[in-house]
Amino acid sequence: MSRVGAARWAGELRPYQEEALAALDARWASGDKRAWVVLPPGAGKTLVGLEAARRLGRRTVVFTPNTAIQGQWITQWRAFERPDGCTAGLRRSLEHDVTVLTYQSLAVFDPDAETDEEGNELSLLGRLHGNGGALVEALHAAGPITVILDECHHLLQMWGRLLAEVLADLEDAHVIGLTGTPAESLSANEAGLVATLFGAPVHGASIPALVRDGYLAPFAELVWVTEPTPAERDYITEQGLRFTELCTDLLSPGFARTDFPTWLRLRFDERTTETGERLDWARLAAQEPELTDAVLRLHHAGLSPLPEGARVLERHRGTPTADDWMALLSDYVLKCLRGKPGGGRPDVAAPTAGDADDRALERIRTALPAIGYTLTRYGIRSGRSPVDRVLARSAAKSQGTVEIAAAEAASLGPRLRALVLCDHERASARPSARLLEVLGAQAGSAWLQLELLVADERTRALSPMLVTGRTVAAAPETAEAFIAFATERRPGLELSVVEVGGDGSLVRVEGRWTSRSWVRMVTDYVERGDCRVLVGTRALLGEGWDARTVNTVIDLTTATTPTSVVQGRGRALRLDPAWPEKTAHTWTVVCVSDAHPKGGADWERFVRKHEGYLGVAADGEVMSGVAHVDPALSPYGPPPTAELDAVNARMLARAEDREDTRERWRIGSPYVDELLSTLRVRPQRHGSLAPRPEGTRPPAPLAVPAAAGISASAPPTLEPTRASLVTGAAVLLVSVPAMMLALGLSSGVSGVIAMFLALGAERLAARGPRFRFAGHLMEAAGGEPDIVRFGYAVADALQGAGYSPVGAEGVRLDIDTDGTFRLTFTGAGPAASEAFSTALDEVVSPLVGTPRYIVARYRLARPAGHTHARRLGVAWMRGRAPDNPVVFHAVPALLARNRRGAEAFSTAWNRWISSGEPVYTASPAGSRLLYAHYATDPYPVQTASRLTWS
């Protein structure tokens, strides 16, 4: 047995770690030699990787993305019980049993080696610098080995092609990729590379599952929303005015030979083709939805007439965005100002050199950069707006970080261990001179953050430090204390301080050491509590860095990829042995402005960070999206500036109550550990719906609207009142003859009169209950159906078409505190849940695109009281019910694929929503209906799909 195989982990493996290792054993037993293991940050991937290597019993080489993680692998291996001579090291010679290297140690390229002597392009292996080439030779010479690729999502970004070539030549190597990035978040190209390198992923438990089981700390996602500083606000307002001036110029007469409003009228109202053919609105909206949506938002703002045949839908009832203006302006530039003579239209004047069109183009060209766009030969291209840069690096965000750190310190006291993540240590690219006056040279940098933390008395007492791959810095007293700590551990370091900035507020710690040493020492210093706020860069500390006591992460980065989000937040999730009740907080700091159309750019980044990340909401639901931060937050835009203080106050109050966060996670309660798609619906009207659990089949409505009147599952009947009616008739047959005889009539006449009265009484008595029941049916069918009934119809249709084993009983309804409905399809698995959300979204969305089938929904107004309902019921029973108005919905694409799906949808639709049959839109009748109802919004709601964990 090799020395690696003779080692032993003396501790206890967690169940999910054992499951991952068992899956790896099965993979090796099947003959595979490569595997990709997905485990969340803090779940112990390092231990899993080393134990897997130990079981294989071969010399092991580990590649990591940075030196901070490199040292942690060495420390973990030394925690194993090892035979004598079983060593771990960092040398490229691979002389140790376990060698830990960085990816950069391999990927060093010779800039002059692009082709061979004959001019043929070299492979990446052929382009390696001598050191990288020597390492590849050492890998070949090492014999049978195990290669572990830590945080292997980096392969998809930088080193993937190179390692694919390296591994292709290591035929006898077992390769284990480890990552905390879910495989579902990979792009198609990335997923293809993973499949090539590793095969199918080995999935471990999710973050929520590990929190629920007590293996990761419960956590809360929080946000601090701020406005720019006064100087930044002035700049943003100035840029906003430039945008307004450009829009004003565009709408003014004489801007060009064909003015912008004239072009809009010709383009979207008269809209004839080059051959003079009239282009209907439905076709135009289908061909160019971005442009037609933009011009309708312009109309809503009163800046353009409503094009003939167009309808203003909910999504158009908002202020035109910068992207709306740019889409229309790009069309104007390409097809009018620069287009064919007349922009392709005989009634538009052709441009000539030096005329008004040239001046208009120049005006547009010079105005666009200020708002983040560029005029090119192909139209208008979006770039990064200077306003976006101001918002991303605003000094107000750095000051907001100080407020967060001070508040967390007041709440946690000595327990606070905060990590502040920045994009960069110092700003590398210098902004323009004008922007430099607004932002400052180091805006958004880790250095500026350290300066502000040291300058504030509340946070200076927390001994903040800065650590990057190049620098360790702090206030002088903190630096001296740290040097004493480090010297005690390693007396030969000979550390000293160098003043930074000239004012004596900050110093840099220098000595004969490397980042591998100082990251470990600073980490230990933080763990001991001598530094309670650590400022660092995402590249060094944003992934893999292990500090169990960190309980607060403040995110100032602009990265929004799933990898960066999961990794950054994972820094605070490890359990703290000294604080069993540890609860972690992750703060995102956001800067917004209402003075510029790009003023929500930083908010959009915040939304993207939370789109796929799971957190616990106010009601204990674990879901993705900003709603788990606060139910009042919208993914469609930031809160009004007047509400920012209230948002921050709610966040601070939540941060003080960490016990409430623990309770929301319901640690120890059962779970399934699956992600289900949830459709969030914000209705125009709020009905009397209450949350509804899944599992029991809901009753269908007694009646639904039809083309005229209603369609009832149980029509009015005499049966419920027959006994009483017979009894009443018998009483009349006995009592009426006696009365007639008392009046002197003969017994024969009295009997005949009694018989006719009894028959009339029976009929009159029968009508009353039947008419009342008909009125009850009218009340049941009247009004708009609640959103959950659309969900029941879709669920039953999926079951009827064979796409799900459950139907309406699987629909779960939850309602957020802001009234947003959440519909989740349970009991059928993630695929059916996603199919349900997609299908339901298609059904309630505006009728656009080219649906294969559409279906009618008849609308019956809710009766105004019981008497009115009864009159309507009587008219319906007598065949005199008026025709009901009709709207059309798209049949979901999945169910419209074949007849079985369409019929299943029809059956469910008739049961839950309305009478009506699917209409094939390719037929003449269907084509006419689609044209007539195109772009209508049959059920005005806003929808958004999110993932919910259960």
HELIX and SHEET records of a PDB file:
HELIX    1   1 ARG A    3  ALA A    6  1                                   4    
HELIX    2   2 PRO A   15  ALA A   29  1                                  15    
HELIX    3   3 LYS A   45  LEU A   56  1                                  12    
HELIX    4   4 THR A   67  ARG A   78  1                                  12    
HELIX    5   5 TYR A  103  LEU A  106  1                                   4    
HELIX    6   6 GLY A  130  ALA A  141  1                                  12    
HELIX    7   7 CYS A  152  LEU A  156  5                                   5    
HELIX    8   8 GLY A  160  ASP A  169  1                                  10    
HELIX    9   9 ALA A  183  SER A  185  5                                   3    
HELIX   10  10 ALA A  188  PHE A  198  1                                  11    
HELIX   11  11 ILE A  207  ARG A  212  1                                   6    
HELIX   12  12 PRO A  230  LEU A  251  1                                  22    
HELIX   13  13 PHE A  260  ARG A  265  1                                   6    
HELIX   14  14 LEU A  266  GLU A  270  3                                   5    
HELIX   15  15 TRP A  281  GLN A  287  1                                   7    
HELIX   16  16 PRO A  289  HIS A  300  1                                  12    
HELIX   17  17 GLU A  314  HIS A  316  5                                   3    
HELIX   18  18 ALA A  322  TYR A  332  1                                  11    
HELIX   19  19 VAL A  333  LEU A  337  3                                   5    
HELIX   20  20 PRO A  341  GLY A  344  5                                   4    
HELIX   21  21 ALA A  356  ALA A  367  1                                  12    
HELIX   22  22 LEU A  368  ILE A  371  5                                   4    
HELIX   23  23 PRO A  386  ALA A  392  1                                   7    
HELIX   24  24 ALA A  395  LEU A  412  1                                  18    
HELIX   25  25 GLY A  413  ARG A  415  5                                   3    
HELIX   26  26 ALA A  433  LEU A  439  1                                   7    
HELIX   27  27 ALA A  446  ALA A  455  1                                  10    
HELIX   28  28 GLU A  457  ARG A  460  1                                   4    
HELIX   29  29 PRO A  476  ARG A  489  1                                  14    
HELIX   30  30 PRO A  491  LEU A  493  5                                   3    
HELIX   31  31 SER A  515  ARG A  528  1                                  14    
HELIX   32  32 ARG A  538  LEU A  541  1                                   4    
HELIX   33  33 PRO A  562  ARG A  569  1                                   8    
HELIX   34  34 GLY A  570  ALA A  572  5                                   3    
HELIX   35  35 ALA A  601  GLU A  611  1                                  11    
HELIX   36  36 VAL A  626  HIS A  628  5                                   3    
HELIX   37  37 THR A  641  GLU A  643  5                                   3    
HELIX   38  38 LEU A  644  GLU A  656  1                                  13    
HELIX   39  39 ARG A  658  TRP A  665  1                                   8    
HELIX   40  40 GLU A  719  THR A  721  5                                   3    
HELIX   41  41 ARG A  722  ALA A  742  1                                  21    
HELIX   42  42 SER A  747  ALA A  781  1                                  35    
HELIX   43  43 ILE A  787  GLY A  800  1                                  14    
HELIX   44  44 ALA A  808  GLY A  810  5                                   3    
HELIX   45  45 PRO A  830  VAL A  844  1                                  15    
HELIX   46  46 HIS A  866  MET A  877  1                                  12    
HELIX   47  47 ARG A  899  TRP A  912  1                                  14    
HELIX   48  48 PRO A  924  HIS A  933  1                                  10    
SHEET    1   A 7 ALA A  88  GLY A  89  0                                        
SHEET    2   A 7 VAL A  98  THR A 102  1                                        
SHEET    3   A 7 ARG A  59  THR A  64  1                                        
SHEET    4   A 7 ILE A 145  LEU A 149  1                                        
SHEET    5   A 7 HIS A 174  THR A 179  1                                        
SHEET    6   A 7 ARG A  34  VAL A  38  1                                        
SHEET    7   A 7 PRO A 201  HIS A 203  1                                        
SHEET    1   B 9 PHE A 219  THR A 226  0                                        
SHEET    2   B 9 ALA A 584  CYS A 591  1                                        
SHEET    3   B 9 THR A 552  ASP A 555  1                                        
SHEET    4   B 9 ALA A 418  CYS A 422  1                                        
SHEET    5   B 9 VAL A 533  THR A 537  1                                        
SHEET    6   B 9 MET A 465  VAL A 467  1                                        
SHEET    7   B 9 VAL A 472  ALA A 474 -1                                        
SHEET    8   B 9 LEU A 506  GLU A 510 -1                                        
SHEET    9   B 9 SER A 496  VAL A 500 -1                                        
SHEET    1   C 2 TYR A 373  THR A 376  0                                        
SHEET    2   C 2 GLY A 379  SER A 382 -1                                        
SHEET    1   D 6 LEU A 614  VAL A 616  0                                        
SHEET    2   D 6 VAL A 622  SER A 624 -1                                        
SHEET    3   D 6 VAL A 941  TRP A 949 -1                                        
SHEET    4   D 6 LEU A 675  PRO A 683 -1                                        
SHEET    5   D 6 PHE A 821  PHE A 825 -1                                        
SHEET    6   D 6 VAL A 811  ILE A 815 -1                                        
SHEET    1   E 2 ALA A 703  PRO A 705  0                                        
SHEET    2   E 2 ILE A 710  ALA A 712 -1                                        
SHEET    1   F 3 VAL A 886  ALA A 890  0                                        
SHEET    2   F 3 TYR A 853  TYR A 858 -1                                        
SHEET    3   F 3 VAL A 919  TYR A 920 -1                                        
END                                                                             
